[in-house]
Amino acid sequence: MKRVLITRPQPGASQTALRLTALGIFPVLSPVLSIVHKTLHVPPHIAATLLTSRNAVAACPPSLHNRPVFAVGSATAAQATEAGFTHVSNADGDAHALARLVADTLSPAGGSLFLPVAEGQGSELTTSLRKHGFRIVRRVAYRAEGVSSLSDAAVVALREGQLTHAMFFSGETSRHFVHLIRTAGLVEAVRDVEAVSISQGAAVALRPLPWRRISVAAKPNQDAMLVLLQ
């Protein structure tokens, strides 16, 4: 049976584990980041919300739920729907796809766009949409904190050569994983492991380690990553 390391934060890690189990794959959980949410004040006259991560959904107050929301991908769109948003559009891609969808759907005259993001994120999307005349209200909605160590299950699986693959859902996750592996003295333990990355950026951050292979999903979403495991 394939054994796959899941490094994404909770609750996403457990959700991915369920998907793997359904495919007959044994999941090994070791979230390397924890998400800390902030309470945000949302100004009036917001025409729509832009979501580049499912982690931002929790920061959106219920007052926004009856207004349009544009999500970067399927997982974020599903999270928004579950949270109570009633008008959800899915860009099914990356920040560039999200910008195109918003520019093709909305008018700058309709009002400001709310963009809740992690610290240091969202600048590219903001710049792109401002060039189209949109007013963007960008707020730091959450921060990702690196954990101090890998899970015990992950350490055992690495030391005993049990893992076949490891999944990485962001560049920040990849960078902190490399740090944790080096700290634990487990660099050589990944030589027989294939890293499965959601994007090229996340893949580049993994290159300092001697993986058997680094594969990049055809599209930046979990479904495309799961294809690489089959």
Secondary structure, 3 states (H helix, E strand, C coil): CCEEEECCCCCHHHHHHHHHHHCCCEEEECCCEEEEECCCCCCCCEEEEEECCHHHHHHCCHHHCCCCEEECCHHHHHHHHHHCCCCEEECCCCHHHHHHHHHHHCCHHHCEEEEEEECCCCHHHHHHHHHCCCCEEEEEEEEEEECCCCCHHHHHHHHCCCCCEEEECCHHHHHHHHHHHHHHCCHHHHCCCEEEECCHHHHHCCCCCCCCEEEECCCCCHHHHHHCCC
